[in-house]
Amino acid sequence: MIALTMLFLVLQGVQVVASGKRRQVDTHSNRGMSYLKIGWNWIRLAITHQWKIQVYRCLSSLHDPQPALASKRQHNDSFEREFTVLRRFPAS
């Protein structure tokens, strides 16, 4: 039951973002909420305003239009990472 509830909330969160209504439930300037939390807040808002709650049955495979950022520092650090390609495994 918990897994189905979580799936339902994630589906709601994805739909809120896709419909451009994320700002109503995620006012944080960095967009720090997960789809689960966005869905939870949307359901709470819908119940408060007595809106009809729609049930969505599929997840989109498109890229996230507004990805969540944990922090500005973490986002900036991701551009500074360097990787080295190894052609063979080093001897240990």
PyMOL Python script that loads the backbone (N, CA, C, O; Angstrom):
from pymol import cmd

cmd.read_pdbstr("""\
ATOM      1  N   MET A   1       0.816  -1.177   0.000  1.00  0.00           N
ATOM      2  CA  MET A   1       0.000   0.000   0.000  1.00  0.00           C
ATOM      3  C   MET A   1       0.872   1.258   0.000  1.00  0.00           C
ATOM      4  O   MET A   1       0.548   2.257  -0.642  1.00  0.00           O
ATOM      5  N   ILE A   2       1.980   1.185   0.731  1.00  0.00           N
ATOM      6  CA  ILE A   2       2.878   2.342   0.793  1.00  0.00           C
ATOM      7  C   ILE A   2       3.493   2.617  -0.572  1.00  0.00           C
ATOM      8  O   ILE A   2       3.604   3.772  -0.983  1.00  0.00           O
ATOM      9  N   ALA A   3       3.893   1.563  -1.276  1.00  0.00           N
ATOM     10  CA  ALA A   3       4.490   1.737  -2.602  1.00  0.00           C
ATOM     11  C   ALA A   3       3.495   2.356  -3.580  1.00  0.00           C
ATOM     12  O   ALA A   3       3.863   3.221  -4.375  1.00  0.00           O
ATOM     13  N   LEU A   4       2.254   1.924  -3.525  1.00  0.00           N
ATOM     14  CA  LEU A   4       1.233   2.490  -4.412  1.00  0.00           C
ATOM     15  C   LEU A   4       0.959   3.957  -4.082  1.00  0.00           C
ATOM     16  O   LEU A   4       0.750   4.773  -4.979  1.00  0.00           O
ATOM     17  N   THR A   5       0.962   4.280  -2.800  1.00  0.00           N
ATOM     18  CA  THR A   5       0.765   5.670  -2.393  1.00  0.00           C
ATOM     19  C   THR A   5       1.910   6.540  -2.893  1.00  0.00           C
ATOM     20  O   THR A   5       1.692   7.644  -3.390  1.00  0.00           O
ATOM     21  N   MET A   6       3.133   6.033  -2.757  1.00  0.00           N
ATOM     22  CA  MET A   6       4.290   6.787  -3.236  1.00  0.00           C
ATOM     23  C   MET A   6       4.238   6.968  -4.748  1.00  0.00           C
ATOM     24  O   MET A   6       4.534   8.051  -5.252  1.00  0.00           O
ATOM     25  N   LEU A   7       3.864   5.919  -5.475  1.00  0.00           N
ATOM     26  CA  LEU A   7       3.734   6.016  -6.932  1.00  0.00           C
ATOM     27  C   LEU A   7       2.676   7.048  -7.306  1.00  0.00           C
ATOM     28  O   LEU A   7       2.894   7.859  -8.206  1.00  0.00           O
ATOM     29  N   PHE A   8       1.539   7.026  -6.625  1.00  0.00           N
ATOM     30  CA  PHE A   8       0.472   7.993  -6.882  1.00  0.00           C
ATOM     31  C   PHE A   8       0.968   9.419  -6.679  1.00  0.00           C
ATOM     32  O   PHE A   8       0.680  10.294  -7.496  1.00  0.00           O
ATOM     33  N   LEU A   9       1.713   9.666  -5.595  1.00  0.00           N
ATOM     34  CA  LEU A   9       2.214  11.008  -5.317  1.00  0.00           C
ATOM     35  C   LEU A   9       3.263  11.445  -6.332  1.00  0.00           C
ATOM     36  O   LEU A   9       3.286  12.610  -6.729  1.00  0.00           O
ATOM     37  N   VAL A  10       4.128  10.534  -6.758  1.00  0.00           N
ATOM     38  CA  VAL A  10       5.121  10.859  -7.788  1.00  0.00           C
ATOM     39  C   VAL A  10       4.418  11.195  -9.097  1.00  0.00           C
ATOM     40  O   VAL A  10       4.793  12.156  -9.769  1.00  0.00           O
ATOM     41  N   LEU A  11       3.399  10.415  -9.471  1.00  0.00           N
ATOM     42  CA  LEU A  11       2.642  10.708 -10.690  1.00  0.00           C
ATOM     43  C   LEU A  11       1.994  12.086 -10.613  1.00  0.00           C
ATOM     44  O   LEU A  11       1.988  12.826 -11.597  1.00  0.00           O
ATOM     45  N   GLN A  12       1.454  12.430  -9.460  1.00  0.00           N
ATOM     46  CA  GLN A  12       0.862  13.754  -9.283  1.00  0.00           C
ATOM     47  C   GLN A  12       1.933  14.835  -9.429  1.00  0.00           C
ATOM     48  O   GLN A  12       1.709  15.851 -10.087  1.00  0.00           O
ATOM     49  N   GLY A  13       3.089  14.616  -8.818  1.00  0.00           N
ATOM     50  CA  GLY A  13       4.176  15.592  -8.898  1.00  0.00           C
ATOM     51  C   GLY A  13       4.662  15.805 -10.317  1.00  0.00           C
ATOM     52  O   GLY A  13       4.910  16.939 -10.727  1.00  0.00           O
ATOM     53  N   VAL A  14       4.800  14.723 -11.070  1.00  0.00           N
ATOM     54  CA  VAL A  14       5.231  14.822 -12.471  1.00  0.00           C
ATOM     55  C   VAL A  14       4.207  15.623 -13.273  1.00  0.00           C
ATOM     56  O   VAL A  14       4.580  16.464 -14.090  1.00  0.00           O
ATOM     57  N   GLN A  15       2.942  15.370 -13.047  1.00  0.00           N
ATOM     58  CA  GLN A  15       1.895  16.074 -13.778  1.00  0.00           C
ATOM     59  C   GLN A  15       1.844  17.555 -13.408  1.00  0.00           C
ATOM     60  O   GLN A  15       1.596  18.399 -14.269  1.00  0.00           O
ATOM     61  N   VAL A  16       2.072  17.873 -12.152  1.00  0.00           N
ATOM     62  CA  VAL A  16       2.095  19.276 -11.723  1.00  0.00           C
ATOM     63  C   VAL A  16       3.210  20.021 -12.451  1.00  0.00           C
ATOM     64  O   VAL A  16       2.999  21.130 -12.942  1.00  0.00           O
ATOM     65  N   VAL A  17       4.394  19.418 -12.521  1.00  0.00           N
ATOM     66  CA  VAL A  17       5.521  20.050 -13.213  1.00  0.00           C
ATOM     67  C   VAL A  17       5.230  20.173 -14.703  1.00  0.00           C
ATOM     68  O   VAL A  17       5.495  21.214 -15.303  1.00  0.00           O
ATOM     69  N   ALA A  18       4.684  19.112 -15.308  1.00  0.00           N
ATOM     70  CA  ALA A  18       4.386  19.115 -16.742  1.00  0.00           C
ATOM     71  C   ALA A  18       3.339  20.166 -17.101  1.00  0.00           C
ATOM     72  O   ALA A  18       3.379  20.739 -18.189  1.00  0.00           O
ATOM     73  N   SER A  19       2.414  20.416 -16.196  1.00  0.00           N
ATOM     74  CA  SER A  19       1.355  21.392 -16.479  1.00  0.00           C
ATOM     75  C   SER A  19       1.752  22.817 -16.117  1.00  0.00           C
ATOM     76  O   SER A  19       0.956  23.740 -16.290  1.00  0.00           O
ATOM     77  N   GLY A  20       2.984  23.015 -15.611  1.00  0.00           N
ATOM     78  CA  GLY A  20       3.472  24.355 -15.305  1.00  0.00           C
ATOM     79  C   GLY A  20       2.948  24.934 -14.004  1.00  0.00           C
ATOM     80  O   GLY A  20       2.976  26.150 -13.818  1.00  0.00           O
ATOM     81  N   LYS A  21       2.471  24.092 -13.102  1.00  0.00           N
ATOM     82  CA  LYS A  21       1.906  24.578 -11.841  1.00  0.00           C
ATOM     83  C   LYS A  21       2.829  24.331 -10.649  1.00  0.00           C
ATOM     84  O   LYS A  21       2.393  24.416  -9.501  1.00  0.00           O
ATOM     85  N   ARG A  22       4.087  24.028 -10.913  1.00  0.00           N
ATOM     86  CA  ARG A  22       5.031  23.706  -9.838  1.00  0.00           C
ATOM     87  C   ARG A  22       5.180  24.857  -8.855  1.00  0.00           C
ATOM     88  O   ARG A  22       5.343  24.625  -7.657  1.00  0.00           O
ATOM     89  N   ARG A  23       5.127  26.079  -9.335  1.00  0.00           N
ATOM     90  CA  ARG A  23       5.323  27.255  -8.495  1.00  0.00           C
ATOM     91  C   ARG A  23       4.276  27.342  -7.378  1.00  0.00           C
ATOM     92  O   ARG A  23       4.537  27.947  -6.338  1.00  0.00           O
ATOM     93  N   GLN A  24       3.106  26.750  -7.579  1.00  0.00           N
ATOM     94  CA  GLN A  24       2.058  26.804  -6.564  1.00  0.00           C
ATOM     95  C   GLN A  24       2.394  25.960  -5.330  1.00  0.00           C
ATOM     96  O   GLN A  24       1.906  26.238  -4.235  1.00  0.00           O
ATOM     97  N   VAL A  25       3.222  24.938  -5.508  1.00  0.00           N
ATOM     98  CA  VAL A  25       3.549  24.065  -4.378  1.00  0.00           C
ATOM     99  C   VAL A  25       5.033  24.067  -4.023  1.00  0.00           C
ATOM    100  O   VAL A  25       5.398  23.658  -2.921  1.00  0.00           O
ATOM    101  N   ASP A  26       5.896  24.519  -4.934  1.00  0.00           N
ATOM    102  CA  ASP A  26       7.332  24.554  -4.688  1.00  0.00           C
ATOM    103  C   ASP A  26       7.823  25.977  -4.905  1.00  0.00           C
ATOM    104  O   ASP A  26       8.321  26.318  -5.977  1.00  0.00           O
ATOM    105  N   THR A  27       7.677  26.798  -3.883  1.00  0.00           N
ATOM    106  CA  THR A  27       8.035  28.211  -4.014  1.00  0.00           C
ATOM    107  C   THR A  27       9.519  28.455  -3.793  1.00  0.00           C
ATOM    108  O   THR A  27       9.987  29.583  -3.944  1.00  0.00           O
ATOM    109  N   HIS A  28      10.258  27.427  -3.440  1.00  0.00           N
ATOM    110  CA  HIS A  28      11.692  27.562  -3.194  1.00  0.00           C
ATOM    111  C   HIS A  28      12.382  27.982  -4.486  1.00  0.00           C
ATOM    112  O   HIS A  28      12.114  27.421  -5.549  1.00  0.00           O
ATOM    113  N   SER A  29      13.257  28.952  -4.397  1.00  0.00           N
ATOM    114  CA  SER A  29      13.887  29.503  -5.602  1.00  0.00           C
ATOM    115  C   SER A  29      14.792  28.501  -6.310  1.00  0.00           C
ATOM    116  O   SER A  29      15.018  28.627  -7.514  1.00  0.00           O
ATOM    117  N   ASN A  30      15.311  27.513  -5.593  1.00  0.00           N
ATOM    118  CA  ASN A  30      16.209  26.541  -6.213  1.00  0.00           C
ATOM    119  C   ASN A  30      15.500  25.296  -6.718  1.00  0.00           C
ATOM    120  O   ASN A  30      16.147  24.399  -7.259  1.00  0.00           O
ATOM    121  N   ARG A  31      14.203  25.222  -6.556  1.00  0.00           N
ATOM    122  CA  ARG A  31      13.440  24.048  -6.985  1.00  0.00           C
ATOM    123  C   ARG A  31      13.975  22.800  -6.298  1.00  0.00           C
ATOM    124  O   ARG A  31      14.436  21.866  -6.954  1.00  0.00           O
ATOM    125  N   GLY A  32      13.910  22.794  -4.974  1.00  0.00           N
ATOM    126  CA  GLY A  32      14.533  21.734  -4.213  1.00  0.00           C
ATOM    127  C   GLY A  32      13.648  20.553  -3.866  1.00  0.00           C
ATOM    128  O   GLY A  32      14.122  19.632  -3.200  1.00  0.00           O
ATOM    129  N   MET A  33      12.399  20.527  -4.278  1.00  0.00           N
ATOM    130  CA  MET A  33      11.496  19.442  -3.882  1.00  0.00           C
ATOM    131  C   MET A  33      11.522  18.284  -4.871  1.00  0.00           C
ATOM    132  O   MET A  33      11.691  18.476  -6.075  1.00  0.00           O
ATOM    133  N   SER A  34      11.352  17.083  -4.339  1.00  0.00           N
ATOM    134  CA  SER A  34      11.228  15.897  -5.180  1.00  0.00           C
ATOM    135  C   SER A  34       9.816  15.825  -5.742  1.00  0.00           C
ATOM    136  O   SER A  34       8.917  16.519  -5.268  1.00  0.00           O
ATOM    137  N   TYR A  35       9.622  14.981  -6.757  1.00  0.00           N
ATOM    138  CA  TYR A  35       8.283  14.797  -7.323  1.00  0.00           C
ATOM    139  C   TYR A  35       7.319  14.252  -6.267  1.00  0.00           C
ATOM    140  O   TYR A  35       6.136  14.591  -6.270  1.00  0.00           O
ATOM    141  N   LEU A  36       7.819  13.422  -5.380  1.00  0.00           N
ATOM    142  CA  LEU A  36       6.970  12.866  -4.328  1.00  0.00           C
ATOM    143  C   LEU A  36       6.429  13.990  -3.444  1.00  0.00           C
ATOM    144  O   LEU A  36       5.234  14.037  -3.153  1.00  0.00           O
ATOM    145  N   LYS A  37       7.308  14.889  -3.023  1.00  0.00           N
ATOM    146  CA  LYS A  37       6.882  15.986  -2.150  1.00  0.00           C
ATOM    147  C   LYS A  37       6.005  16.980  -2.901  1.00  0.00           C
ATOM    148  O   LYS A  37       5.057  17.518  -2.328  1.00  0.00           O
ATOM    149  N   ILE A  38       6.304  17.230  -4.165  1.00  0.00           N
ATOM    150  CA  ILE A  38       5.450  18.103  -4.968  1.00  0.00           C
ATOM    151  C   ILE A  38       4.053  17.500  -5.065  1.00  0.00           C
ATOM    152  O   ILE A  38       3.057  18.209  -4.918  1.00  0.00           O
ATOM    153  N   GLY A  39       3.978  16.187  -5.313  1.00  0.00           N
ATOM    154  CA  GLY A  39       2.683  15.510  -5.384  1.00  0.00           C
ATOM    155  C   GLY A  39       1.929  15.575  -4.071  1.00  0.00           C
ATOM    156  O   GLY A  39       0.721  15.808  -4.056  1.00  0.00           O
ATOM    157  N   TRP A  40       2.640  15.370  -2.960  1.00  0.00           N
ATOM    158  CA  TRP A  40       2.027  15.431  -1.634  1.00  0.00           C
ATOM    159  C   TRP A  40       1.459  16.831  -1.370  1.00  0.00           C
ATOM    160  O   TRP A  40       0.323  16.973  -0.918  1.00  0.00           O
ATOM    161  N   ASN A  41       2.261  17.859  -1.657  1.00  0.00           N
ATOM    162  CA  ASN A  41       1.793  19.221  -1.448  1.00  0.00           C
ATOM    163  C   ASN A  41       0.633  19.578  -2.376  1.00  0.00           C
ATOM    164  O   ASN A  41      -0.265  20.325  -1.988  1.00  0.00           O
ATOM    165  N   TRP A  42       0.650  19.046  -3.600  1.00  0.00           N
ATOM    166  CA  TRP A  42      -0.442  19.304  -4.534  1.00  0.00           C
ATOM    167  C   TRP A  42      -1.746  18.676  -4.032  1.00  0.00           C
ATOM    168  O   TRP A  42      -2.807  19.297  -4.108  1.00  0.00           O
ATOM    169  N   ILE A  43      -1.665  17.455  -3.525  1.00  0.00           N
ATOM    170  CA  ILE A  43      -2.861  16.788  -2.987  1.00  0.00           C
ATOM    171  C   ILE A  43      -3.400  17.570  -1.790  1.00  0.00           C
ATOM    172  O   ILE A  43      -4.609  17.773  -1.673  1.00  0.00           O
ATOM    173  N   ARG A  44      -2.514  18.003  -0.907  1.00  0.00           N
ATOM    174  CA  ARG A  44      -2.951  18.807   0.238  1.00  0.00           C
ATOM    175  C   ARG A  44      -3.617  20.104  -0.209  1.00  0.00           C
ATOM    176  O   ARG A  44      -4.638  20.503   0.349  1.00  0.00           O
ATOM    177  N   LEU A  45      -3.039  20.764  -1.218  1.00  0.00           N
ATOM    178  CA  LEU A  45      -3.604  22.002  -1.746  1.00  0.00           C
ATOM    179  C   LEU A  45      -4.969  21.747  -2.391  1.00  0.00           C
ATOM    180  O   LEU A  45      -5.904  22.528  -2.216  1.00  0.00           O
ATOM    181  N   ALA A  46      -5.069  20.654  -3.134  1.00  0.00           N
ATOM    182  CA  ALA A  46      -6.334  20.313  -3.799  1.00  0.00           C
ATOM    183  C   ALA A  46      -7.434  20.021  -2.780  1.00  0.00           C
ATOM    184  O   ALA A  46      -8.581  20.427  -2.969  1.00  0.00           O
ATOM    185  N   ILE A  47      -7.091  19.329  -1.718  1.00  0.00           N
ATOM    186  CA  ILE A  47      -8.086  19.036  -0.673  1.00  0.00           C
ATOM    187  C   ILE A  47      -8.507  20.325   0.035  1.00  0.00           C
ATOM    188  O   ILE A  47      -9.686  20.525   0.324  1.00  0.00           O
ATOM    189  N   THR A  48      -7.538  21.193   0.311  1.00  0.00           N
ATOM    190  CA  THR A  48      -7.839  22.464   0.977  1.00  0.00           C
ATOM    191  C   THR A  48      -8.787  23.325   0.140  1.00  0.00           C
ATOM    192  O   THR A  48      -9.719  23.931   0.668  1.00  0.00           O
ATOM    193  N   HIS A  49      -8.534  23.372  -1.185  1.00  0.00           N
ATOM    194  CA  HIS A  49      -9.350  24.202  -2.077  1.00  0.00           C
ATOM    195  C   HIS A  49     -10.528  23.446  -2.692  1.00  0.00           C
ATOM    196  O   HIS A  49     -11.275  23.994  -3.502  1.00  0.00           O
ATOM    197  N   GLN A  50     -10.683  22.192  -2.300  1.00  0.00           N
ATOM    198  CA  GLN A  50     -11.759  21.327  -2.789  1.00  0.00           C
ATOM    199  C   GLN A  50     -11.735  21.195  -4.318  1.00  0.00           C
ATOM    200  O   GLN A  50     -12.774  21.256  -4.975  1.00  0.00           O
ATOM    201  N   TRP A  51     -10.529  21.014  -4.866  1.00  0.00           N
ATOM    202  CA  TRP A  51     -10.380  20.775  -6.291  1.00  0.00           C
ATOM    203  C   TRP A  51     -10.570  19.301  -6.570  1.00  0.00           C
ATOM    204  O   TRP A  51     -10.381  18.465  -5.687  1.00  0.00           O
ATOM    205  N   LYS A  52     -10.941  18.983  -7.783  1.00  0.00           N
ATOM    206  CA  LYS A  52     -11.043  17.589  -8.190  1.00  0.00           C
ATOM    207  C   LYS A  52      -9.629  17.042  -8.407  1.00  0.00           C
ATOM    208  O   LYS A  52      -8.815  17.672  -9.081  1.00  0.00           O
ATOM    209  N   ILE A  53      -9.341  15.879  -7.839  1.00  0.00           N
ATOM    210  CA  ILE A  53      -8.023  15.253  -7.967  1.00  0.00           C
ATOM    211  C   ILE A  53      -8.065  14.261  -9.121  1.00  0.00           C
ATOM    212  O   ILE A  53      -8.842  13.306  -9.111  1.00  0.00           O
ATOM    213  N   GLN A  54      -7.217  14.504 -10.114  1.00  0.00           N
ATOM    214  CA  GLN A  54      -7.151  13.612 -11.267  1.00  0.00           C
ATOM    215  C   GLN A  54      -6.148  12.501 -11.000  1.00  0.00           C
ATOM    216  O   GLN A  54      -5.158  12.701 -10.296  1.00  0.00           O
ATOM    217  N   VAL A  55      -6.409  11.341 -11.562  1.00  0.00           N
ATOM    218  CA  VAL A  55      -5.500  10.207 -11.408  1.00  0.00           C
ATOM    219  C   VAL A  55      -4.770  10.000 -12.733  1.00  0.00           C
ATOM    220  O   VAL A  55      -5.395   9.775 -13.769  1.00  0.00           O
ATOM    221  N   TYR A  56      -3.435  10.080 -12.686  1.00  0.00           N
ATOM    222  CA  TYR A  56      -2.604   9.892 -13.872  1.00  0.00           C
ATOM    223  C   TYR A  56      -1.987   8.507 -13.808  1.00  0.00           C
ATOM    224  O   TYR A  56      -1.606   8.034 -12.737  1.00  0.00           O
ATOM    225  N   ARG A  57      -1.894   7.862 -14.959  1.00  0.00           N
ATOM    226  CA  ARG A  57      -1.485   6.452 -14.964  1.00  0.00           C
ATOM    227  C   ARG A  57      -0.159   6.164 -15.623  1.00  0.00           C
ATOM    228  O   ARG A  57       0.227   5.000 -15.726  1.00  0.00           O
ATOM    229  N   CYS A  58       0.550   7.170 -16.070  1.00  0.00           N
ATOM    230  CA  CYS A  58       1.835   6.877 -16.710  1.00  0.00           C
ATOM    231  C   CYS A  58       2.846   7.968 -16.410  1.00  0.00           C
ATOM    232  O   CYS A  58       2.487   9.127 -16.203  1.00  0.00           O
ATOM    233  N   LEU A  59       4.112   7.583 -16.388  1.00  0.00           N
ATOM    234  CA  LEU A  59       5.212   8.520 -16.198  1.00  0.00           C
ATOM    235  C   LEU A  59       5.768   8.900 -17.559  1.00  0.00           C
ATOM    236  O   LEU A  59       5.804   8.076 -18.473  1.00  0.00           O
ATOM    237  N   SER A  60       6.193  10.120 -17.691  1.00  0.00           N
ATOM    238  CA  SER A  60       6.785  10.583 -18.939  1.00  0.00           C
ATOM    239  C   SER A  60       8.253  10.160 -18.985  1.00  0.00           C
ATOM    240  O   SER A  60       8.929  10.136 -17.956  1.00  0.00           O
ATOM    241  N   SER A  61       8.734   9.832 -20.162  1.00  0.00           N
ATOM    242  CA  SER A  61      10.145   9.474 -20.319  1.00  0.00           C
ATOM    243  C   SER A  61      10.964  10.671 -20.792  1.00  0.00           C
ATOM    244  O   SER A  61      12.149  10.530 -21.093  1.00  0.00           O
ATOM    245  N   LEU A  62      10.347  11.841 -20.858  1.00  0.00           N
ATOM    246  CA  LEU A  62      11.053  13.043 -21.278  1.00  0.00           C
ATOM    247  C   LEU A  62      11.977  13.525 -20.161  1.00  0.00           C
ATOM    248  O   LEU A  62      11.811  13.171 -18.994  1.00  0.00           O
ATOM    249  N   HIS A  63      12.950  14.340 -20.550  1.00  0.00           N
ATOM    250  CA  HIS A  63      13.862  14.910 -19.558  1.00  0.00           C
ATOM    251  C   HIS A  63      13.103  15.858 -18.647  1.00  0.00           C
ATOM    252  O   HIS A  63      12.100  16.450 -19.045  1.00  0.00           O
ATOM    253  N   ASP A  64      13.588  15.996 -17.433  1.00  0.00           N
ATOM    254  CA  ASP A  64      12.977  16.880 -16.450  1.00  0.00           C
ATOM    255  C   ASP A  64      13.128  18.329 -16.912  1.00  0.00           C
ATOM    256  O   ASP A  64      14.253  18.792 -17.100  1.00  0.00           O
ATOM    257  N   PRO A  65      12.019  19.058 -17.102  1.00  0.00           N
ATOM    258  CA  PRO A  65      12.132  20.439 -17.577  1.00  0.00           C
ATOM    259  C   PRO A  65      12.711  21.389 -16.537  1.00  0.00           C
ATOM    260  O   PRO A  65      13.325  22.394 -16.896  1.00  0.00           O
ATOM    261  N   GLN A  66      12.526  21.091 -15.259  1.00  0.00           N
ATOM    262  CA  GLN A  66      13.040  21.930 -14.179  1.00  0.00           C
ATOM    263  C   GLN A  66      13.622  21.028 -13.095  1.00  0.00           C
ATOM    264  O   GLN A  66      12.967  20.796 -12.079  1.00  0.00           O
ATOM    265  N   PRO A  67      14.838  20.514 -13.286  1.00  0.00           N
ATOM    266  CA  PRO A  67      15.385  19.590 -12.291  1.00  0.00           C
ATOM    267  C   PRO A  67      15.618  20.256 -10.945  1.00  0.00           C
ATOM    268  O   PRO A  67      15.931  21.444 -10.866  1.00  0.00           O
ATOM    269  N   ALA A  68      15.462  19.475  -9.900  1.00  0.00           N
ATOM    270  CA  ALA A  68      15.671  19.983  -8.541  1.00  0.00           C
ATOM    271  C   ALA A  68      17.163  20.139  -8.278  1.00  0.00           C
ATOM    272  O   ALA A  68      17.973  19.334  -8.739  1.00  0.00           O
ATOM    273  N   LEU A  69      17.510  21.163  -7.547  1.00  0.00           N
ATOM    274  CA  LEU A  69      18.893  21.403  -7.153  1.00  0.00           C
ATOM    275  C   LEU A  69      18.982  21.325  -5.645  1.00  0.00           C
ATOM    276  O   LEU A  69      18.253  22.018  -4.934  1.00  0.00           O
ATOM    277  N   ALA A  70      19.874  20.483  -5.160  1.00  0.00           N
ATOM    278  CA  ALA A  70      20.038  20.356  -3.715  1.00  0.00           C
ATOM    279  C   ALA A  70      20.586  21.648  -3.124  1.00  0.00           C
ATOM    280  O   ALA A  70      20.136  22.096  -2.070  1.00  0.00           O
ATOM    281  N   SER A  71      21.558  22.243  -3.806  1.00  0.00           N
ATOM    282  CA  SER A  71      22.112  23.516  -3.363  1.00  0.00           C
ATOM    283  C   SER A  71      22.849  24.147  -4.538  1.00  0.00           C
ATOM    284  O   SER A  71      23.231  23.459  -5.485  1.00  0.00           O
ATOM    285  N   LYS A  72      23.043  25.457  -4.469  1.00  0.00           N
ATOM    286  CA  LYS A  72      23.788  26.138  -5.537  1.00  0.00           C
ATOM    287  C   LYS A  72      25.234  25.669  -5.562  1.00  0.00           C
ATOM    288  O   LYS A  72      25.829  25.521  -6.629  1.00  0.00           O
ATOM    289  N   ARG A  73      25.798  25.434  -4.372  1.00  0.00           N
ATOM    290  CA  ARG A  73      27.191  24.980  -4.306  1.00  0.00           C
ATOM    291  C   ARG A  73      27.360  23.616  -4.978  1.00  0.00           C
ATOM    292  O   ARG A  73      28.311  23.405  -5.730  1.00  0.00           O
ATOM    293  N   GLN A  74      26.438  22.698  -4.708  1.00  0.00           N
ATOM    294  CA  GLN A  74      26.531  21.381  -5.321  1.00  0.00           C
ATOM    295  C   GLN A  74      26.384  21.487  -6.835  1.00  0.00           C
ATOM    296  O   GLN A  74      27.072  20.787  -7.578  1.00  0.00           O
ATOM    297  N   HIS A  75      25.497  22.354  -7.288  1.00  0.00           N
ATOM    298  CA  HIS A  75      25.304  22.544  -8.726  1.00  0.00           C
ATOM    299  C   HIS A  75      26.575  23.103  -9.367  1.00  0.00           C
ATOM    300  O   HIS A  75      26.991  22.632 -10.425  1.00  0.00           O
ATOM    301  N   ASN A  76      27.190  24.101  -8.737  1.00  0.00           N
ATOM    302  CA  ASN A  76      28.413  24.695  -9.280  1.00  0.00           C
ATOM    303  C   ASN A  76      29.577  23.715  -9.237  1.00  0.00           C
ATOM    304  O   ASN A  76      30.404  23.701 -10.149  1.00  0.00           O
ATOM    305  N   ASP A  77      29.655  22.890  -8.187  1.00  0.00           N
ATOM    306  CA  ASP A  77      30.733  21.905  -8.081  1.00  0.00           C
ATOM    307  C   ASP A  77      30.645  20.850  -9.178  1.00  0.00           C
ATOM    308  O   ASP A  77      31.666  20.286  -9.573  1.00  0.00           O
ATOM    309  N   SER A  78      29.453  20.578  -9.669  1.00  0.00           N
ATOM    310  CA  SER A  78      29.309  19.540 -10.696  1.00  0.00           C
ATOM    311  C   SER A  78      30.001  19.942 -11.990  1.00  0.00           C
ATOM    312  O   SER A  78      30.368  19.072 -12.779  1.00  0.00           O
ATOM    313  N   PHE A  79      30.190  21.247 -12.232  1.00  0.00           N
ATOM    314  CA  PHE A  79      30.873  21.707 -13.437  1.00  0.00           C
ATOM    315  C   PHE A  79      32.383  21.634 -13.304  1.00  0.00           C
ATOM    316  O   PHE A  79      33.097  21.710 -14.304  1.00  0.00           O
ATOM    317  N   GLU A  80      32.884  21.487 -12.072  1.00  0.00           N
ATOM    318  CA  GLU A  80      34.318  21.469 -11.835  1.00  0.00           C
ATOM    319  C   GLU A  80      34.904  20.065 -11.742  1.00  0.00           C
ATOM    320  O   GLU A  80      36.109  19.921 -11.536  1.00  0.00           O
ATOM    321  N   ARG A  81      34.111  19.060 -11.884  1.00  0.00           N
ATOM    322  CA  ARG A  81      34.615  17.687 -11.779  1.00  0.00           C
ATOM    323  C   ARG A  81      35.390  17.305 -13.027  1.00  0.00           C
ATOM    324  O   ARG A  81      35.038  17.679 -14.145  1.00  0.00           O
ATOM    325  N   GLU A  82      36.447  16.556 -12.803  1.00  0.00           N
ATOM    326  CA  GLU A  82      37.243  16.054 -13.913  1.00  0.00           C
ATOM    327  C   GLU A  82      37.337  14.543 -13.804  1.00  0.00           C
ATOM    328  O   GLU A  82      37.415  13.989 -12.707  1.00  0.00           O
ATOM    329  N   PHE A  83      37.329  13.885 -14.954  1.00  0.00           N
ATOM    330  CA  PHE A  83      37.431  12.438 -14.997  1.00  0.00           C
ATOM    331  C   PHE A  83      38.607  12.044 -15.864  1.00  0.00           C
ATOM    332  O   PHE A  83      38.943  12.729 -16.830  1.00  0.00           O
ATOM    333  N   THR A  84      39.221  10.944 -15.512  1.00  0.00           N
ATOM    334  CA  THR A  84      40.328  10.411 -16.288  1.00  0.00           C
ATOM    335  C   THR A  84      39.907   9.077 -16.871  1.00  0.00           C
ATOM    336  O   THR A  84      39.401   8.209 -16.158  1.00  0.00           O
ATOM    337  N   VAL A  85      40.117   8.915 -18.167  1.00  0.00           N
ATOM    338  CA  VAL A  85      39.771   7.665 -18.835  1.00  0.00           C
ATOM    339  C   VAL A  85      40.985   6.751 -18.778  1.00  0.00           C
ATOM    340  O   VAL A  85      42.066   7.115 -19.241  1.00  0.00           O
ATOM    341  N   LEU A  86      40.806   5.566 -18.211  1.00  0.00           N
ATOM    342  CA  LEU A  86      41.892   4.591 -18.126  1.00  0.00           C
ATOM    343  C   LEU A  86      41.795   3.626 -19.297  1.00  0.00           C
ATOM    344  O   LEU A  86      40.721   3.096 -19.578  1.00  0.00           O
ATOM    345  N   ARG A  87      42.888   3.400 -19.969  1.00  0.00           N
ATOM    346  CA  ARG A  87      42.900   2.449 -21.076  1.00  0.00           C
ATOM    347  C   ARG A  87      43.098   1.031 -20.591  1.00  0.00           C
ATOM    348  O   ARG A  87      42.720   0.078 -21.272  1.00  0.00           O
ATOM    349  N   ARG A  88      43.698   0.883 -19.400  1.00  0.00           N
ATOM    350  CA  ARG A  88      43.855  -0.433 -18.792  1.00  0.00           C
ATOM    351  C   ARG A  88      43.838  -0.246 -17.282  1.00  0.00           C
ATOM    352  O   ARG A  88      44.073   0.852 -16.779  1.00  0.00           O
ATOM    353  N   PHE A  89      43.568  -1.296 -16.587  1.00  0.00           N
ATOM    354  CA  PHE A  89      43.518  -1.229 -15.127  1.00  0.00           C
ATOM    355  C   PHE A  89      44.932  -1.114 -14.586  1.00  0.00           C
ATOM    356  O   PHE A  89      45.827  -1.816 -15.057  1.00  0.00           O
ATOM    357  N   PRO A  90      45.156  -0.248 -13.611  1.00  0.00           N
ATOM    358  CA  PRO A  90      46.499  -0.141 -13.032  1.00  0.00           C
ATOM    359  C   PRO A  90      46.837  -1.391 -12.233  1.00  0.00           C
ATOM    360  O   PRO A  90      45.963  -2.028 -11.645  1.00  0.00           O
ATOM    361  N   ALA A  91      48.107  -1.724 -12.225  1.00  0.00           N
ATOM    362  CA  ALA A  91      48.562  -2.886 -11.453  1.00  0.00           C
ATOM    363  C   ALA A  91      48.471  -2.571  -9.979  1.00  0.00           C
ATOM    364  O   ALA A  91      48.829  -1.478  -9.540  1.00  0.00           O
ATOM    365  N   SER A  92      47.987  -3.543  -9.212  1.00  0.00           N
ATOM    366  CA  SER A  92      47.869  -3.284  -7.778  1.00  0.00           C
ATOM    367  C   SER A  92      48.849  -4.076  -6.969  1.00  0.00           C
ATOM    368  O   SER A  92      48.871  -3.964  -5.743  1.00  0.00           O
TER     369      SER A  92
END
""", "prot")
cmd.dss("prot")
cmd.show_as("cartoon", "prot")
cmd.util.cbc("prot")
cmd.orient("prot")
